[in-house]
Amino acid sequence: MDFGTSIKTCFSKYADFNGRASRSEYWWFSLFTVLGYIVTAFIHEALYGVFVLGTLLPTIAVGARRLHDTGRSGWMQLIMLIPLIGALVLLYFVLQPGEGENRFGEPIAVA
């Protein structure tokens, strides 16, 4: 999945917590949000706030779908509430390759 397709997919599934997300979909969307945070922060703090609020739900949804791809529950994102250790553990989880067929559906076909 490329950069543009990832953004379109994540916004079209902005509140879809079912299914799976490939690593490329997750990381391209993460790059988009980080770049958006940086650019909007330099422009105006109100624009930054609107961007953060506008991407919050899609970011949580793609995170849940990414964890589904590794065979974990989307609720595992709450591990981020543990300072430092939680972020490292979640990073480890999202870096893992997707499983074969699991309880969340068929594997994502990567072209």
N, C-alpha and C positions, 0 to 999 in steps of 0.2 A: 504494500500500500504506500502511495506517495503522500507528500505533504498536503496537497490540496484535497485529495480524496479523504484523508484522515480527518481533516477539519469538517468537511461536509458530512461525513459519517457521524462524527461525534455530535454535531449540532442537530442532525436529523434524528438521532437517538438520544437527545439531551436528557430525557427522563426514563430511559429504558435501562433497567438494572438487570435484565434477563439476557442470556446469551453469553457470547464470548467476544473478546477483543484481542487481536494479535499484538505482538510486541511492537511492530511498526506503527500500528494505529495508535497505541498508547503513547509511544515516545514522540511521534510527530505532533500529536496534540499537546503533549507536555511542552515541547519546544515552542509551539505556537503561543501557549499561555505565558510562558516565561518571557518571550520576546514582547508579547502584548503588555505584560506588566511593566517591563522596562520602558518601552516607548510611551505608554500612557502616563507613567509616573513623571517623565520628563515634560510632558505637555501640560497636564493640569491634574491636581489631586482629585477633583470631582470626576474627571474622565477615568482616572485610575479606579476609583470606587465603582463606577458603573461597569467597567470592564471586569473587575473582580466578581461583582455580583452576577454579571451576565455569563461568566464562565464557571461559576461555582458548581452548579448542578451538573453540567456536562462533564466536568472534571471528576466529580464523585462517581457519576455513572460509568465513565470509561474505566475508572479505577476498579470498580466492582466487576465489570465485564472482564478486565485483565486478570483479576484474581480468579474469576471463574475459569479462565483458560488454563490456569495452573492447578485447578482442582480445589481451590479454596473458596470459602464464603466471602462475599463482598463486605460483610461485617468486619472482616480482618483489617479493614482500613482504620478501625478505631484503635488499633495498636499504636497509631501515631500519637495518641494521648500520653504515651510513656515517653518522657523526654529523652532525646538522642537515641537510645536503644530502639525505640519504636520505629523511628525513621529508618534506621539501618536494617532492621528486620523487614520492614515493608519494601525497601529497596531490593533486598535479596529476593523477596517473593516475586516482584514484578520483573526482575531480570531473568527469572527461570523460563525455559522454553515451555510452550503449551503442551498439555497432555494429549494423548489420543482421545477417543470418545470418552466422555465422563458424564456425570449426572447433569451437567449444564448444556450438553448437546454435542454435536459433531465438531471436530476440529475446524479451525479457520483455514480455508484454502488460500495460501499465499502465492501470488503469481510472480 
